[in-house]
Amino acid sequence: MGCLNVYPSTQTDTTMSEGSIRLILPSRSEIPRKDPAVFYNPKMILNRDIAILVARCVQHDFSQLLRVADPLTGSGIRGLRYAEEVENVDRVFLNDIQPSSASAAHQNAIANNLVSKVDIQCMGANLFLNLHSVPGKRFHIVDLDPYGSPSPYFDSAVRALVNGGMLAATATDMAVLCGVKPRACIRKYGGRPLRCEYSREVALRLLFGSLVTTASKHSMAIEVKFSHSTDHYIRLYAKLTRSARSADKNLEEMGYIFHCFNCLKRFTSRDPSEYRRCLGCDNTTTSAGPLFLGKLTDGEFCRRLIDIQESNERLSNRIHKIFLLELEEADSPPTYYTVDSICRRIGRAPPSPSAVVEALKAEGFNATRTHFDGRAFKTDAPSERIETLIKRMA
């Protein structure tokens, strides 16, 4: 476990439970003033629930027991849940640069009888991952759950994975990814964001794009397994393989989204200058990218998640709804429309998104609801056809 000061537990500690883990958070008075309080976010329970389901899917892809890394562990809850709730996990490596967090993770491992299944370190996340970047020390799953952007850890994370390992990453810096701070987005993710009705999808594609470009530097390719946009964050899961040819194919899926704020048309291209003018109204378009233009979820993997989730009654109905929507939209084209943005443009009262989807399907177009926005839908129909249909429905 390295050299840690284990702060004594007192009756002023906060005790709670999540999943199958009893969690103890030390009182602020126990922690030295120079050391920040141990971080635990109850709003991320759904995030961690889905992470456990993904790990249960992944465990069947390996013949050996799994090694899992939680490089930014905080209270230790995420890593301890991997250790307790995923059957084929041999060892979970918990790490945090803050001594109070590493100490709390140790106390929680003791409280849950998991000391024999965890290894706890106290150092910077990139240093921790770099120390596990050689054969024999690599992980089957690396779960990045930072405060803000995960992109500073991508390089060390992809090198710390076994061939075929799974990288999970959360991004909470939505103001950056959704276009409020475009310069910061270019700096952190290497692409320009787009502030529009489908900004959250652009954000997820920028996050995947950052991972693709980082992995390709090491002749590694990503295979998208699952992703979601929930509450205040976005989340991705990608399988990493060592293949220069597949990495080249990943780069071929990088490109740009061009958006016309006048007529709401949108176009995708690998050429950053192809759609500078809108093909519908000849207005100047606004672009986002470079970003990932491929699928954001693997439909077959999503079906496996649904099967596992349905056998666990404890998990929330919200997860089931997310999975069903993700399965429905898995093969849809990039971007989505919101009924509110269209109806503001044409001056009509907005119908329900479900009604619009059914009407589009009746006319032979592909159309689905989307988990990104409850008021949105995805379709291959042109924007003018959508407007005509909604006018007819009003």
For each residue, the residues with C-beta under 8 A, 3 or more apart:
1: 4 102 106 119 120 121
2: 102 120 121 122 123
3: 122
4: 1 99 102 103 106 120 122
5: 99 103
6: 103 106 107
7: 26 30 31 100 103 104 107
8: 30
9: 13 24 26 107
10: 13 27 30
11:
12: 27 29 30
13: 9 10 24 25 26 27 30
14: 24 25 27
15: 22 23 24 25
16: 22 23 25
17: 21 22 23
18: 21 23 42 45 48 77 81
19: 48 49 52 81 84 85 314
20: 81 84 85
21: 17 18 77 80 81 84 108 112
22: 15 16 17 108 111 112
23: 15 16 17 18 40 75 77 108
24: 9 13 14 15 104 107 108 111
25: 13 14 15 16 38 40 75 104
26: 7 9 13 30 31 38 100 103 104 107
27: 10 12 13 14 30 31
28: 31 37
29: 12
30: 7 8 10 12 13 26 27
31: 7 26 27 28 35 36 37 38 100
32: 35 100
33:
34:
35: 31 32 98 99 100
36: 31 39 98 100
37: 28 31 100
38: 25 26 31 74 75 98 100 101 104
39: 36 74 75 101 147
40: 23 25 74 75 77
41: 44
42: 18 45
43: 231 232
44: 41 47 48 145 170 233
45: 18 42 48 49
46: 49 50 230 231 316 318 319
47: 44 50 51 145 170 230 233 235
48: 18 19 44 45 51 52 77 78 81
49: 19 45 46 52 53 315 316 319
50: 46 47 53 54 226 228 235 305 319 322
51: 47 48 54 55 78 81 82 143 168
52: 19 48 49 55 56 81 82 85 86
53: 49 50 56 57 305 308 309 312 315 319
54: 50 51 57 58 166 168 225 226 237 305
55: 51 52 58 59 66 68 82 86 89 141 166
56: 52 53 59 86 87 308
57: 53 54 60 61 301 304 305 308
58: 54 55 61 62 66 140 141 166
59: 55 56 62 66 86 87 88 89
60: 57
61: 57 58 164
62: 58 59 66 88 140 164
63:
64: 90
65: 88 89 90 91
66: 55 58 59 62 86 88 89 90 140 141
67: 90 91 92 93 138 139 140 141
68: 55 79 82 83 86 89 91 92 93 139 140 141 142 143
69: 92 93 95 128 129 132 139 141 142 143 160
70: 73 76 78 79 82 92 93 94 95 143 145
71: 95 125 128 129 142 143 144 153 157
72: 95 96 125 144 145 146 153
73: 70 76 78 79 94 95 96 101 102 105 120
74: 38 39 40 77 78 96 101 104 105
75: 23 25 38 39 40 101 104 105 108
76: 70 73 79 80 94 101 104 105 106 108 109 118 120
77: 18 21 23 40 48 74 80 81 108
78: 48 51 70 73 74 81 82 143 145
79: 68 70 73 76 82 83 92 93 94 105 118 143
80: 21 76 77 83 84 92 94 105 108 109 112 114 118
81: 18 19 20 21 48 51 52 77 78 84 85
82: 51 52 55 68 70 78 79 85 86 89 92 141 143
83: 68 79 80 86 89 91 92 114 117 118
84: 19 20 21 80 81 112 114
85: 19 20 52 81 82
86: 52 55 56 59 66 68 82 83 89
87: 56 59
88: 59 62 65 66
89: 55 59 65 66 68 82 83 86 92 117
90: 64 65 66 67 117
91: 65 67 68 83 117 118 119
92: 67 68 69 70 79 80 82 83 89 117 118 119
93: 67 68 69 70 79 118 119 120 121 128 132 139
94: 70 73 76 79 80 102 105 109 118 119 120 121
95: 69 70 71 72 73 102 120 121 122 123 125 128
96: 72 73 74 101 102 105 122
97: 101 122 123 124 125
98: 35 36 38 101 102 122
99: 4 5 35 102 103 122
100: 7 26 31 32 35 36 37 38 103 104
101: 38 39 73 74 75 76 96 97 98 104 105
102: 1 2 4 73 94 95 96 98 99 105 106 120 121 122
103: 4 5 6 7 26 99 100 106 107
104: 7 24 25 26 38 74 75 76 100 101 107 108
105: 73 74 75 76 79 80 94 96 101 102 108 109 118 120
106: 1 4 6 76 102 103 109 110 120
107: 6 7 9 24 26 103 104 110 111
108: 21 22 23 24 75 76 77 80 104 105 111 112
109: 76 80 94 105 106 112 114 115 118 120
110: 106 107 113 115
111: 22 24 107 108
112: 21 22 80 84 108 109
113: 110
114: 80 83 84 109 117 118
115: 109 110 118
116:
117: 83 89 90 91 92 114
118: 76 79 80 83 91 92 93 94 105 109 114 115
119: 1 91 92 93 94
120: 1 2 4 73 76 93 94 95 102 105 106 109
121: 1 2 93 94 95 102 128
122: 2 3 4 95 96 97 98 99 102
123: 2 95 97 127 128
124: 97 127 128
125: 71 72 95 97 128 129 144 146 153 156
126: 129 130 152 153 155 156
127: 123 124 130 131
128: 69 71 93 95 121 123 124 125 131 132
129: 69 71 125 126 132 133 142 153 156 157 159 160
130: 126 127 133 156 159 160
131: 127 128 137
132: 69 93 128 129 137 138 139 160
133: 129 130 137 138 156 159 160
134: 137 138
135: 138
136:
137: 131 132 133 134 160
138: 67 132 133 134 135 160 161 162 165
139: 67 68 69 93 132 142 160 161 162 165
140: 58 62 66 67 68 161 162 165 166
141: 55 58 66 67 68 69 82 165 166 167 168
142: 68 69 71 129 139 157 160 161 165 166 167 168
143: 51 68 69 70 71 78 79 82 168 169
144: 71 72 125 150 153 154 157 167 168 169 170
145: 44 47 70 72 78 150 168 169 170
146: 72 125 149 150 153 170 172
147: 39 172
148: 171 172 173
149: 146 152 171 173 176 188 189
150: 144 145 146 153 154 169 170 171 207
151: 154 171 188 189 207 210 214
152: 126 149 188
153: 71 72 125 126 129 144 146 150 156 157 169
154: 144 150 151 157 158 169 210 211 214 215
155: 126 158 159 214 217
156: 125 126 129 130 133 153 159 160
157: 71 129 142 144 153 154 160 161 167 169
158: 154 155 161 167 211 214 215 218 220 240
159: 129 130 133 155 156 218
160: 69 129 130 132 133 137 138 139 142 156 157
161: 138 139 140 142 157 158 165 166 167 240
162: 138 139 140 165
163: 240 241 242
164: 61 62 239 240 241
165: 138 139 140 141 142 161 162 239 240
166: 54 55 58 140 141 142 161 225 237 238 239 240
167: 141 142 144 157 158 161 211 222 236 237 238 239 240
168: 51 54 141 142 143 144 145 235 236 237
169: 143 144 145 150 153 154 157 207 211 235 236
170: 44 47 144 145 146 150 233 234 235
171: 148 149 150 151 174 177 203 207 233 234 235
172: 146 147 148 232 233
173: 148 149 176 177 184 188
174: 171 177 178 200 203 232 233 234
175: 178 180 181
176: 149 173 180 181 184 185 188 189 193
177: 171 173 174 185 189 193 199 202 203 206 207 234
178: 174 175 193 195 199 200 202 203
179: 182 185 193 194 195 196 199 202
180: 175 176 195
181: 175 176 184 185
182: 179 185 186 192 193
183: 186 187
184: 173 176 181 187 188
185: 176 177 179 181 182 188 189 191 192 193 206
186: 182 183 189 190 191 192
187: 183 184
188: 149 151 152 173 176 184 185 210
189: 149 151 176 177 185 186 206 207 209 210
190: 186 209 210 213 290
191: 185 186 206 209 210 288 289 290 291
192: 182 185 186 287 288 289
193: 176 177 178 179 182 185 199 202 203 206 288
194: 179 198 199 202 257 259 286 287 288
195: 178 179 180 199
196: 179 199 202 259 261 286
197: 336 337 338 340 341 373 376
198: 194 201 202 335 336 337 338 372 373 376
199: 177 178 179 193 194 195 196 202 203
200: 174 178 203 204 229 234 372 373
201: 198 204 205 229 296 334 335 336 372
202: 177 178 179 193 194 196 198 199 205 206 257 288 291
203: 171 174 177 178 193 199 200 206 207 229 234
204: 200 201 207 208 227 229 234 236 296
205: 201 202 208 209 257 291 292 293 296 334
206: 177 185 189 191 193 202 203 209 210 288 289 291 292
207: 150 151 169 171 177 189 203 204 210 211 234 236
208: 204 205 211 212 222 224 227 236 238 291 292 294 296
209: 189 190 191 205 206 212 213 254 289 290 291 292
210: 151 154 188 189 190 191 206 207 213 214
211: 154 158 167 169 207 208 214 215 222 236 238
212: 208 209 215 216 222 250 251 253 254 292
213: 190 209 210 216 217 251 254 290
214: 151 154 155 158 210 211 217 218
215: 154 158 211 212 218 220 221 222 240 247 250
216: 212 213 219 220 221 247 248 250 251
217: 155 213 214
218: 158 159 214 215 242
219: 216 242 243 244 247
220: 158 215 216 240 241 242 243 247
221: 215 216 240 241 243 246 247 249 250
222: 167 208 211 212 215 238 239 240 250
223: 238 239 240 241 298
224: 208 227 236 237 238 294 295 296 297 298
225: 54 166 237 238 239 297 298 301
226: 50 54 236 237 297 298 301 302 305 326
227: 204 208 224 234 235 236 237 296 297
228: 50 234 235 322 326 371
229: 200 201 203 204 233 234 235 371 372
230: 46 47 233 234 235 322
231: 43 46
232: 43 172 174
233: 44 47 170 171 172 174 229 230
234: 170 171 174 177 200 203 204 207 227 228 229 230
235: 47 50 168 169 170 171 227 228 229 230
236: 167 168 169 204 207 208 211 224 226 227
237: 54 166 167 168 224 225 226 227
238: 166 167 208 211 222 223 224 225
239: 164 165 166 167 222 223 225
240: 158 161 163 164 165 166 167 215 220 221 222 223
241: 163 164 220 221 223 246
242: 163 218 219 220
243: 219 220 221 246 247
244: 219 247 248
245: 248 249
246: 221 241 243 249 250
247: 215 216 219 220 221 243 244 250 251
248: 216 244 245 251 252
249: 221 245 246 252 253
250: 212 215 216 221 222 246 247 253 254 294
251: 212 213 216 247 248 254
252: 248 249 270
253: 212 249 250 292 293 294
254: 209 212 213 250 251 270 289 290 291 292 293
255: 268 269 270 271 289 290 291 293
256: 268 269 270 271 272 287 288 289 290 291
257: 194 202 205 266 267 268 287 288 289 291 293 334 335
258: 266 267 268 269 274 275 276 278 285 286 287
259: 194 196 264 265 266 285 286 287 288 335
260: 263 264 265 266 278 280 281 283 285 286
261: 196 264 283 286
262: 278 281 283
263: 260 278 280 281 283 383 384
264: 259 260 261 337 341 342 345 383
265: 259 260 278 279 280 281 382 383
266: 257 258 259 260 335 383
267: 257 258 274 275 279 285
268: 255 256 257 258 293 333 334
269: 255 256 258 272 274 275
270: 252 254 255 256
271: 255 256 274
272: 256 269 287 289 290
273: 276
274: 258 267 269 271
275: 258 267 269 278 279 285 287
276: 258 273 284 285 287
277: 282 283 284 285
278: 258 260 262 263 265 275 281 282 283 284 285
279: 265 267 275
280: 260 263 265 382 383 384
281: 260 262 263 265 278
282: 277 278
283: 260 261 262 263 277 278
284: 276 277 278
285: 258 259 260 267 275 276 277 278
286: 194 196 258 259 260 261
287: 192 194 256 257 258 259 272 275 276
288: 191 192 193 194 202 206 256 257 259 291
289: 191 192 206 209 254 255 256 257 272
290: 190 191 209 213 254 255 256 272
291: 191 202 205 206 208 209 254 255 256 257 288
292: 205 206 208 209 212 253 254
293: 205 253 254 255 257 268 334
294: 208 224 250 253
295: 224 298 330 331
296: 201 204 205 208 224 227 330
297: 224 225 226 227 301 302 326 327 329 330
298: 223 224 225 226 295 301 302 330
299: 302 303 327 330 331
300: 303 304
301: 57 225 226 297 298 304 305
302: 226 297 298 299 305 306 323 326 327 330
303: 299 300 306 307 327
304: 57 300 301 307 308
305: 50 53 54 57 226 301 302 308 309 323
306: 302 303 309 310 320 323 324 327
307: 303 304 310 311
308: 53 56 57 304 305 311 312
309: 53 305 306 312 315 319 320 323
310: 306 307 320
311: 307 308
312: 53 308 309 315
313:
314: 19
315: 49 53 309 312 319 320
316: 46 49 319 320
317: 320 321
318: 46 321 322
319: 46 49 50 53 309 315 316 322 323
320: 306 309 310 315 316 317 323 324
321: 317 318 324 325 371
322: 50 228 230 318 319 325 326 371
323: 302 305 306 309 319 320 326 327
324: 306 320 321 327 328
325: 321 322 328 329 368 369 370 371
326: 226 228 297 302 322 323 329 330 371
327: 297 299 302 303 306 323 324 330
328: 324 325 368 369
329: 297 325 326 332 368 369 370 371 378
330: 295 296 297 298 299 302 326 327
331: 295 299
332: 329 336 366 368 370 378 379 380
333: 268 378 379 380
334: 201 205 257 268 293
335: 198 201 257 259 266 378
336: 197 198 201 332 370 372 373 376 377 378
337: 197 198 264 341 342 376 377 378 379 383 386
338: 197 198 341 342 373 375 376
339: 342 343 350 351 352 353 356 375 376 377 390
340: 197 343 344 350 375
341: 197 264 337 338 344 345
342: 264 337 338 339 345 346 350 383 386 387 390
343: 339 340 346 347 348 349 350 390
344: 340 341 347
345: 264 341 342 387
346: 342 343 387 390 391
347: 343 344
348: 343 390 391 394
349: 343 394
350: 339 340 342 343 375
351: 339 355 356 390 393 394
352: 339 355 356
353: 339 356 357 369 374 375 376 377
354: 357 358 369
355: 351 352 358 359 393
356: 339 351 352 353 359 360 367 377 386 389 390 393
357: 353 354 360 361 367 368 369 377 379
358: 354 355 361 362 367
359: 355 356 362 363 389 393
360: 356 357 363 365 366 367 377 379 381 386 389
361: 357 358 364 365 366 367
362: 358 359
363: 359 360 381 385 389
364: 361
365: 360 361 379 380 381 385
366: 332 360 361 379 380
367: 356 357 358 360 361 377 378 379 380 381
368: 325 328 329 332 357 377 378 379
369: 325 328 329 353 354 357 376 377 378
370: 325 329 332 336 373 376 377 378
371: 228 229 321 322 325 326 329
372: 198 200 201 229 336 376
373: 197 198 200 336 338 370 376
374: 353
375: 338 339 340 350 353
376: 197 198 336 337 338 339 353 369 370 372 373
377: 336 337 339 353 356 357 360 367 368 369 370
378: 329 332 333 335 336 337 367 368 369 370
379: 332 333 337 357 360 365 366 367 368 386
380: 332 333 365 366 367
381: 360 363 365 367 385 386 389
382: 265 280 385 386
383: 263 264 265 266 280 337 342 386 387
384: 263 280 387 388
385: 363 365 381 382 388 389
386: 337 342 356 360 379 381 382 383 389 390
387: 342 345 346 383 384 390 391
388: 384 385 391 392
389: 356 359 360 363 381 385 386 392 393
390: 339 342 343 346 348 351 356 386 387 393 394
391: 346 348 387 388 394
392: 388 389
393: 351 355 356 359 389 390
394: 348 349 351 390 391
